Amino acid sequence: MSIEPNGTSDPKPEKMQEQTPLRPKRSLRLTLTSRLRAYFFAGVLITAPISLTIYLAWLLIDFIDKQVMPLIPVHYNPETYLPFSVPGIGLVLLLTVITLIGALTAGFLGRLLVRAGEAVVNRLPVVRSVYGAVKQIMEAVLAQQSNAFRQVVLVEYPRKDCWVIGFVSGATTGEVQARTEAEVINVFIPTTPNPTSGFLLFVPREDMVYLDMSIEQGIKMVVSGGIVAPPWPAGQQTEVKSRKRKELPQPVSDEAAAAQPERR
């Protein structure tokens, strides 16, 4: 407490002295809260992808087991002799059967049976259309020499100076290529956040910008809506920007424009 010249006392300094020790505690409390919050979000970023991946894998394995296990005869079903169910047996059996079918069809007799089966399917009006479309898609995706979804590109769409990420699905052939003046490429434009849906564009080769990112990185960027962007060295980014500046036409001054001869 301080005494004024008129004899009165001023209680303000005492209040300030009483409140001063509380400030470090409050700042310490805020620092601790911010750290705990940062630790929590860091834990979420680590555990959420792992948990979601395990959950989706478990759903897939459980779905396949429920579809495959009832098809196994009772005498050969492991669940008949075990007091508990073993997850993943149905998936292993399914992969084994698919591999055996592929090995059998690689021989002459297997190819003959496949041709006979396709001949029967081709006689069915609706089934042959579905079978033919599915077969062409699977051959295009699984063929070793196919370039489907091997390159990520930028396409100027839906207007000038607007760009979307696309995936090259191969060179355009047939009537579409014959009726276009330039060489066009099949580009699949996925939608966000579901990249399995989208639309097909036939883009001239010179109108595309080829990217260095992988297919997986491109899909992550599409699914996340641009939040997850693949890393790119800062040196390359600066180099590309400087190259673009050099390619831009330099502005012409009024004196230089007046000195240039008029074009007829």
C-alpha positions as CSV (number, residue, x, y, z in Angstrom):
1,M,0.0,0.0,0.0
2,S,1.3,3.5,-1.0
3,I,0.4,6.7,0.8
4,E,-0.5,9.8,-1.4
5,P,0.6,13.3,-0.4
6,N,-2.9,14.1,0.7
7,G,-2.8,11.3,3.3
8,T,-5.0,8.8,1.4
9,S,-3.8,5.3,0.5
10,D,-3.8,3.8,-2.9
11,P,-4.7,0.0,-2.9
12,K,-3.9,-0.6,-6.7
13,P,-0.3,-1.6,-6.3
14,E,-1.2,-4.3,-3.8
15,K,-3.8,-5.7,-6.3
16,M,-1.2,-5.7,-9.0
17,Q,1.3,-7.4,-6.7
18,E,-1.3,-10.0,-5.9
19,Q,-2.2,-10.7,-9.5
20,T,1.3,-10.8,-10.9
21,P,2.2,-14.4,-9.6
22,L,-0.9,-15.8,-11.3
23,R,0.2,-15.0,-14.9
24,P,3.0,-17.6,-15.1
25,K,0.6,-20.3,-13.9
26,R,-2.0,-19.4,-16.6
27,S,0.6,-19.4,-19.4
28,L,1.9,-22.7,-18.1
29,R,-1.6,-24.1,-18.2
30,L,-2.1,-22.9,-21.8
31,T,1.2,-24.3,-22.9
32,L,0.3,-27.7,-21.3
33,T,-3.1,-27.7,-23.0
34,S,-1.7,-26.9,-26.4
35,R,0.9,-29.6,-26.1
36,L,-1.7,-32.2,-25.1
37,R,-3.9,-31.1,-28.0
38,A,-1.0,-31.4,-30.4
39,Y,-0.2,-34.9,-29.0
40,F,-3.8,-36.0,-29.4
41,F,-4.0,-34.9,-33.0
42,A,-0.7,-36.5,-33.8
43,G,-2.0,-39.8,-32.3
44,V,-5.2,-39.5,-34.4
45,L,-3.1,-39.0,-37.6
46,I,-1.1,-42.1,-36.8
47,T,-3.9,-44.4,-35.5
48,A,-6.7,-43.4,-37.8
49,P,-5.2,-44.7,-41.1
50,I,-4.0,-47.9,-39.5
51,S,-7.3,-48.6,-37.8
52,L,-9.3,-47.8,-40.9
53,T,-7.1,-50.1,-43.0
54,I,-7.4,-53.0,-40.5
55,Y,-11.1,-52.5,-40.3
56,L,-11.6,-52.5,-44.1
57,A,-9.3,-55.5,-44.5
58,W,-11.3,-57.3,-41.8
59,L,-14.6,-56.6,-43.5
60,L,-13.2,-57.9,-46.8
61,I,-11.8,-61.1,-45.3
62,D,-15.0,-61.7,-43.3
63,F,-17.2,-61.2,-46.4
64,I,-15.1,-63.6,-48.5
65,D,-15.1,-66.2,-45.7
66,K,-18.9,-66.0,-45.4
67,Q,-19.3,-66.6,-49.2
68,V,-16.6,-69.3,-49.6
69,M,-16.8,-71.4,-46.4
70,P,-20.4,-72.7,-47.0
71,L,-19.2,-74.1,-50.4
72,I,-16.6,-76.4,-48.8
73,P,-17.9,-79.9,-48.0
74,V,-18.4,-80.6,-44.4
75,H,-15.7,-83.3,-44.2
76,Y,-13.1,-80.9,-45.6
77,N,-14.2,-77.8,-43.8
78,P,-11.7,-76.9,-41.0
79,E,-14.5,-75.3,-39.0
80,T,-16.0,-78.8,-38.5
81,Y,-13.0,-80.0,-36.5
82,L,-12.1,-76.7,-34.8
83,P,-14.1,-75.2,-31.9
84,F,-13.5,-71.7,-33.4
85,S,-13.4,-70.2,-36.8
86,V,-10.1,-69.2,-38.4
87,P,-10.4,-65.9,-40.3
88,G,-8.8,-65.8,-43.8
89,I,-9.3,-69.5,-44.8
90,G,-11.9,-68.6,-47.3
91,L,-9.6,-65.9,-48.8
92,V,-6.7,-68.4,-49.1
93,L,-8.9,-71.0,-50.7
94,L,-10.3,-68.5,-53.2
95,L,-6.9,-67.3,-54.2
96,T,-5.8,-70.9,-54.6
97,V,-8.7,-71.8,-56.8
98,I,-8.2,-68.7,-59.0
99,T,-4.5,-69.6,-59.4
100,L,-5.4,-73.2,-60.4
101,I,-7.9,-72.1,-62.9
102,G,-5.3,-69.8,-64.5
103,A,-2.8,-72.6,-64.6
104,L,-5.3,-75.0,-66.3
105,T,-6.4,-72.4,-68.9
106,A,-2.8,-71.9,-69.9
107,G,-2.7,-75.3,-71.6
108,F,-4.3,-76.4,-74.8
109,L,-7.2,-78.3,-73.2
110,G,-7.9,-75.3,-70.9
111,R,-8.0,-72.9,-73.8
112,L,-10.3,-75.3,-75.7
113,L,-12.8,-75.4,-72.7
114,V,-12.7,-71.6,-72.5
115,R,-13.6,-71.2,-76.1
116,A,-16.4,-73.7,-75.8
117,G,-17.8,-71.8,-72.8
118,E,-17.5,-68.4,-74.6
119,A,-19.3,-69.9,-77.6
120,V,-22.2,-70.8,-75.3
121,V,-22.2,-67.4,-73.6
122,N,-22.2,-65.5,-76.9
123,R,-25.5,-67.1,-77.8
124,L,-27.2,-65.5,-74.8
125,P,-28.6,-62.0,-75.8
126,V,-28.0,-60.0,-72.5
127,V,-25.3,-62.1,-70.9
128,R,-22.9,-61.8,-73.9
129,S,-22.9,-58.0,-73.7
130,V,-22.1,-58.0,-70.0
131,Y,-19.5,-60.7,-70.4
132,G,-17.8,-59.0,-73.4
133,A,-17.6,-55.6,-71.7
134,V,-16.2,-57.1,-68.4
135,K,-13.7,-59.2,-70.3
136,Q,-12.4,-56.2,-72.3
137,I,-12.0,-54.1,-69.2
138,M,-10.2,-56.8,-67.3
139,E,-7.8,-57.5,-70.2
140,A,-7.0,-53.8,-70.5
141,V,-6.3,-53.4,-66.8
142,L,-4.4,-56.7,-66.2
143,A,-2.5,-57.0,-69.4
144,Q,1.2,-56.8,-68.9
145,Q,1.8,-54.7,-72.0
146,S,-1.0,-52.3,-71.3
147,N,-0.2,-48.6,-70.5
148,A,-3.6,-48.2,-68.6
149,F,-3.2,-45.8,-65.7
150,R,0.5,-45.6,-65.9
151,Q,0.8,-41.8,-66.2
152,V,-0.7,-38.8,-64.3
153,V,-1.4,-35.8,-66.4
154,L,-3.0,-32.3,-66.1
155,V,-5.8,-31.5,-68.5
156,E,-7.1,-28.0,-69.1
157,Y,-10.8,-28.5,-68.2
158,P,-13.6,-27.3,-68.0
159,R,-12.3,-24.0,-69.3
160,K,-9.0,-22.2,-70.0
161,D,-6.6,-21.8,-67.1
162,C,-8.5,-24.5,-65.1
163,W,-6.8,-27.8,-64.6
164,V,-7.8,-31.2,-63.5
165,I,-5.8,-34.4,-62.7
166,G,-6.3,-37.2,-65.2
167,F,-4.9,-40.7,-65.7
168,V,-3.8,-41.9,-69.2
169,S,-5.6,-45.1,-70.1
170,G,-4.0,-45.6,-73.5
171,A,-3.8,-44.3,-77.0
172,T,-7.1,-43.7,-78.8
173,T,-7.8,-46.1,-81.7
174,G,-10.6,-46.9,-84.1
175,E,-13.2,-44.4,-85.4
176,V,-12.5,-41.8,-82.6
177,Q,-8.9,-41.4,-83.7
178,A,-9.8,-41.5,-87.4
179,R,-12.3,-38.7,-87.2
180,T,-10.1,-36.3,-85.2
181,E,-7.4,-34.2,-86.8
182,A,-4.8,-34.4,-84.0
183,E,-3.5,-37.5,-82.2
184,V,-5.7,-37.9,-79.1
185,I,-5.1,-39.9,-75.9
186,N,-7.6,-41.6,-73.7
187,V,-7.6,-39.7,-70.3
188,F,-9.8,-40.8,-67.4
189,I,-10.8,-37.8,-65.2
190,P,-11.7,-39.1,-61.7
191,T,-14.1,-37.5,-59.3
192,T,-13.5,-36.5,-55.6
193,P,-13.6,-38.2,-53.2
194,N,-14.6,-41.3,-55.1
195,P,-12.0,-41.9,-57.8
196,T,-13.8,-45.0,-59.2
197,S,-16.3,-42.7,-60.9
198,G,-15.5,-40.1,-63.5
199,F,-15.6,-39.5,-67.2
200,L,-13.5,-40.1,-70.3
201,L,-11.8,-37.4,-72.4
202,F,-10.1,-37.7,-75.7
203,V,-7.3,-35.1,-75.3
204,P,-4.7,-34.1,-77.9
205,R,-1.3,-35.2,-76.9
206,E,0.2,-31.7,-77.0
207,D,-2.5,-30.3,-74.8
208,M,-1.6,-32.4,-71.8
209,V,1.0,-31.7,-69.1
210,Y,2.7,-34.8,-67.9
211,L,3.4,-35.0,-64.1
212,D,6.2,-36.8,-62.3
213,M,3.9,-38.1,-59.5
214,S,3.0,-41.8,-59.3
215,I,-0.5,-43.2,-59.8
216,E,-0.8,-43.8,-56.1
217,Q,0.2,-40.2,-55.3
218,G,-2.3,-38.9,-57.9
219,I,-5.1,-41.0,-56.4
220,K,-4.3,-39.8,-52.9
221,M,-4.5,-36.2,-54.1
222,V,-7.8,-36.8,-55.7
223,V,-9.3,-38.6,-52.8
224,S,-8.2,-36.0,-50.3
225,G,-9.5,-33.2,-52.4
226,G,-6.0,-31.7,-52.7
227,I,-5.2,-31.8,-49.0
228,V,-2.5,-34.5,-49.4
229,A,-0.1,-33.3,-52.1
230,P,3.0,-35.3,-53.1
231,P,6.3,-33.8,-52.1
232,W,8.3,-32.0,-54.7
233,P,11.8,-30.6,-54.4
234,A,11.9,-26.9,-54.0
235,G,14.8,-26.6,-56.5
236,Q,12.7,-28.2,-59.3
237,Q,9.8,-26.0,-58.5
238,T,11.9,-22.9,-58.8
239,E,13.5,-24.1,-62.0
240,V,10.1,-24.8,-63.6
241,K,8.8,-21.3,-62.5
242,S,11.9,-19.6,-64.0
243,R,11.5,-21.6,-67.2
244,K,7.8,-20.5,-67.5
245,R,8.8,-16.9,-67.0
246,K,11.3,-17.1,-69.8
247,E,8.7,-18.7,-72.1
248,L,6.2,-15.8,-71.5
249,P,6.3,-13.1,-74.1
250,Q,8.1,-10.0,-72.9
251,P,6.0,-6.8,-73.0
252,V,6.9,-4.5,-75.9
253,S,7.4,-0.8,-75.1
254,D,5.6,2.0,-77.0
255,E,8.8,3.1,-78.7
256,A,9.6,-0.4,-79.9
257,A,6.1,-0.9,-81.1
258,A,6.2,2.3,-83.1
259,A,9.6,1.4,-84.6
260,Q,8.3,-2.0,-85.9
261,P,7.0,-2.0,-89.5
262,E,3.3,-2.4,-89.9
263,R,2.1,-5.9,-91.0
264,R,-0.1,-6.0,-94.0
